[in-house]
Amino acid sequence: MSYLLNTWYVAGWSEDVQPGALLTRTLLEQPVLMFRDAAGVPRALVDRCPHRFAPLSMGKLSEDGQSVQCAYHGLHFDGHGACVHNPHGDGRIPTAAKVRTYPMVERYGILWIWMGDATRADAALIPDFSLIDPEHWHVGKRYLHAKANYVLETDNIMDLSHVEFLHPSTLGTPAVKNALTDIRQEGNTVWSMRQTVAETLTPFLYGSLGYPEGTLVDRWFDVRWDAPANMLLIAGGTPTGRPRSEGRESALPHLFTPETATTTHYWFAATRPKAMGPAGAQIAQKIADGLSMPFTHEDLPMLEAQQRAMGDADFWSLKPVLLSGDAPAVRARRVLDKLIAEEQAQG
């Protein structure tokens, strides 16, 4: 499968890589080893020793925290991929004893990785997720592993008309099908906008928004997509007829990174402002727990069933029937396909 390489992917939440520990994940079909050096800076390198190709993740960090020791023959590699210690013979380090590394940036409580040409990595290209920055927000973070292609995951969030049918007891109501919709594009950023009017919510949604049950609510779902699959859902509501500025909303990131062509890493979260104090932290965790149920038991089985039905076929080759709600997802797919084609043309 072709992937967009010269872009930022999510490699994990910041806390996934703990000091003194090694973490390995397959990203874009590549084995990646992550660790923090002695200064706490996250590092990422290919999880494969260049000597006998043993996974470096089977080894351990050196006592000074600056390098990873291969468990097979004891070679040490630092965070820049250089072999810094050879315990054999005269200790000479072979010129080719290097491991490819990947640029990594820690921002917004997220570990971002650049899988393409390292000389082109620009931290300014990381999408704005300041609405979940842990400095100002309580963030309830979760992770799922999906046996489905990552672009199917994008489709699922870009077209939230499905919540009425797939999540009737938690996230959806009959009002969703009649929502006002809009699609916007700013450069390569695509927005999917959906607004319900005079909606009677589910108990879960009343609890999340903090409105009394039975209140008629105008609800919005604004989804921002940035290639390859980094999405921010701003979901909120206000009593019907009141301006949006008086409403309540949450920033809910949905971050997808392909593991393989048919499996995906999925990070999502719920937020509350730190100004709420400890109660805000509890609410953020409670909402994240509440979202985990439909995501795990309703979205995931559906997406994985889609993938099984599609097999190895290309999405467009199956000639999908398109509905009006598909427009934002199709736009995002077209942008992604264009970016990949341009990257491949440039070599």
N, C-alpha and C positions, 0 to 999 in steps of 0.2 A: 504493500500500500504506500502511496505517496503522502508525505506529511510536509507541512510548512515548517521549515527548520529555523530560519532567521527571525525568530519571534520568541516571546517569553511564555513559557508554560509553568504551571504550578507543579512543584515537586513535593509539597507538603505544607502543613502548618508549621510555624516556627518551633513549637514544642515537640514536633515529631523527631527532631534531631537533637538529642540531649548531649551535654558535655560528657566526654569519656566513653561514648557509645558509637557504634556503627549502625547505619541503616542502609539497606539495599532495596531498590525498587526498579522494576522494568518500566522505562519510559520510552515511548516511540520505538518499542521493540529492542531497546538497548539496555543492558544491565548497568545501573548507575549506583555507585557507592557514595554515601554522604556521611560527613562527620564534621565536628567543630574542632578547629585547631586550638592551640593553647590560649589564643586571644578571644576565643568564642566565635570566630568568623566561620560561617558555614562553607564547606568545600564539597565539590562534586567531581568524581572521576569515574572512568570506566571500571566496572567491577571485574577486572581481569588482569592478572599479573602477566607481563610480557615474556616471562621466562618459560613457564610450563602451563600458563593459561588457567591457573587455579583462581577461583573467585577470591578477591582480596577481602570480601566480607567474612570469609571464614577465619581471617586473622584477627589482629587486635591493634589497638592504638598503642603507640610507644609511651613510655612513662612520662615523657615531656609533652605528650599530646600533639606533637608536630608532624607525626608520620604514622602510616599504617604498615604493620609488619605482616608480610605474607605468611600464612600458616604452613606452607609447603617447604620452602627453603630459606625463609627468614629475611628476604630482601625488604628494605624499607622504602616507602614512597611518600613524599610530602604532599601538601595540598596543591602544589603546582604540578604534580605528576612526575617529578624528578626522583630517580632512585638516589637516596642519600646514605644508604648503608648496604654493603655487601659483606656478609660474614664469612665468605669463602675465600680460600687462597690468600693472595696478597691484598685483598680488599678492593682491588681495582673495580670501578663501576663501568660496565660496558656502555658505550655511547648510545646504543639503542634501548637502554633500560629506562624507558619512559612510558608513562600512562597518559592517555588523553584525558584532559580535564574539561569541565564545562563551566562557563561563567555562572555565578550564582549571586543573587541579591536577596537580602531579607528586608521586606517592606510590608507594612500593614498587618504584621503578624503572619505573613505568608513567605514561604521560600520559593523564589522564582528562579527558573533555570533556562538557559539559552542553549539549545541543542545543535545550533548551526555553526556558522563561521564565527569564531570567538572574537575576531577583530571588528565585527560589526555589532557586537552586543552593546546596547545603549540603554542604560537604566531609565532614561527619560521616556522610553517607549512602553514602560510598564503601565497598564491601565490604572486609572484612579480608583482605588478602593479605600479612600480615606474614611468613608462612612462605616468602615469596620475596623479602623485603626484602634488597637487595644489601649492606646494612650488615652483615648476619649470615650471608648465604648466598651461595655460588657459584651463579650462575644461567646455565644454557645456554639462550639465547633463540633462538627461530626464528619465522618468519612464512610463512604460506601464503595464497594467494588462491584462493578456492573459487567456482566457478560454480554456486552453490546457495544457497537461502534460508538465512538464519542460524538459523532455528528448526529446520530439518533437522539442522543441526550440533549444536544442543542435544540433540535426540533421540538422536543418535549417541553422545554421551557419557553421557547419563542412563541408557541401556540398553546396558550393556557385555556383554550376553549374546552380542553379535555377534562378539566377539573370537575365540571358538572356531572360527567358520566363515570370517570374513574375514581373520583373522591367525593361521592355524594354525602357522606356522613361527616366529613372533616373540612374540606377546602372549597367544595363546589355547591352551587344551588341552581335552580332552573333559570335564574336571572342572567347567568353567565352567557347563555347563547344569544341573548339580546343586547349584549354589551356594545358600547360604542368603541370602535377600533380605529387605530391609526398606525402608520408605519413611517419612520423617518430614517434618513441616512445622513451621517455627518462624516465625510471622508470614508474610511472603511469601518466606521462604527454604525451599527444598525440598532434602531430602537423599535420595540413592539409595544404598543400602548393599548390598554383595554380598560374600559370604564363602565361599571354597572350603575344602574339608577334604581333607587327605592328597593334595595335588596334586603330580604330577610335572611340573616346569616345562620350558620350552624352554631351550636354551643361552643365549639372549639374557637371559631372565629370571633364570636362575641367576647370570649375570654381573652383572646390575643389582643383585641383592640381596646378592651376595657369598657365596652358599652353595655348597657342593660339589655338582656334578651328581649326580643320583640321590637327593638329600635330599628326603624328603616334606615338603611345605610347606603350611601353612594361610595362604591369601592373602586380602587384603581390598582392596576398591576402594570408598572412600567419596567420593561426588561431591556437592559442595555447589553448588547453583544459586541465583544471585540475578539478578533481572530487571535488564536485558532478556536477557542471555546471558553473564554473567560466572561462570565455573565454576572450582572448585578440586577437583582429584582427589587424594585422599590414598591412595596405593597402597603396600602393604607386605606383608610376610610374616614368618612365624616357623616354625621347625621344628615339625612336627605335634606337638600336645600341649603345646607350651610357651605361656606366656601372651603376649598381644600386647605387653605392656610389654617383653618381651625381644626383640621383633622389630625389623626394619629397615623404614623407610618413606621415601617421598619425597613432596614436595608438587609437583604437576604442574598448573599453571594452564592452562586452556583458555578463551581470551577471544575472543568473537565480536562483531563490529560489522557491521551491514548496510552494504554499499556501495550496492546497489540491492535491489529485491525478489528478484532471482535471483543476486546475487553477494555474497560475504562476505569481510571481512578476518578472518584467523584467526591469533592469536598463541598460542604454546604454549611451555613451557619445562620444564627438568628442574633439580633443585636438589641441592646437597650443602652441609653446614654449613662455614662458613669455618674452624671449629676443625680441620678436616682438613688445612688448609694447601694448598699448590699442587696436591697430588694430588686434592683435592676438586674444584678447578676443572676439572682434566682429566677427571675422572669425569663431572661434570655435562655437559660438552660431549660426551663420548662417548655418554652416554645420550640426549641431545638428538639427536645424529646418528642413533643407533639408532632412535629414535621417528620421525624424519623419513621413513625408508623406508616403513613401513606406512602412515603418515598420507598420504604423497604418492602412493604407488603402489597402495594398497588402499582406504583410506577415501575419498580425494578422487574417484577414478573412480566409486565407488559412489554417493556423494552427488550428483555431477554427473549421473549417469545417472538417479537418482531425479528430479532437477529437470527433466530433459528429458522424462521420462515423464509428469510432472505438468503440464508446460506452465505456463499461467497460472492453472490451477484452484486454488481454495482447498483447503487440506489437508482440512478436515472435509467439504467438498462431495463429495469422492471416497469418503466412507464407508469409511475404513480399517478393516480387520479388526484387532482388538487382541488381543495375547497378554499373559500375566501380566507379562512383563518390561517392558511398555509403561507400567505404572502411574506410575513417577516422571516420565517424559517427558510423559505426559498431564496429570499434576498441574501441572507447570511451565507447560505450554501454557495450562491453565485460569487459572492465576494471572496470566500475562502478558496473556491476553485480557481478564481482569477489570480489570487496571490500565489498559489502553488504553481500555476502555469508560468507566471512571470518569473518566479524564482528558478524554476527548472530551465527556462529559456536563457537566463543569465549564466547558467552553469554553476 
